[in-house]
Amino acid sequence: MQKTSKQEDLETIDATRLKGMPSKLVLEYQRQLRYHGVDIMSSTGGLVSAVHTKEDLEQATAAFEHTVMALLDQKLIFEMP
């Protein structure tokens, strides 16, 4: 797997690179989501079904927003200009 050395490296549609996220990032992503009440039951994806309510979706969205902020604070991800 190639390492990401600059921001331009992140702009890709190559499935190998997209699925090759560092394990530290994946683990922290999962940990943060669970801390905020969401278990995606997979590596980085998730699912929504007909049994999820509007409130479930709002909670998941808020958890994702908190997770992204935590990952930014930890410098595991960075904002695109």
Secondary structure, DSSP 8 states (H G I E B T S, - for coil): -----SGGGG----HHHHT---HHHHHHHHHHHHHTT---SSSS-----TT--HHHHHHHHHHHHHHHHHHHHTTSS----
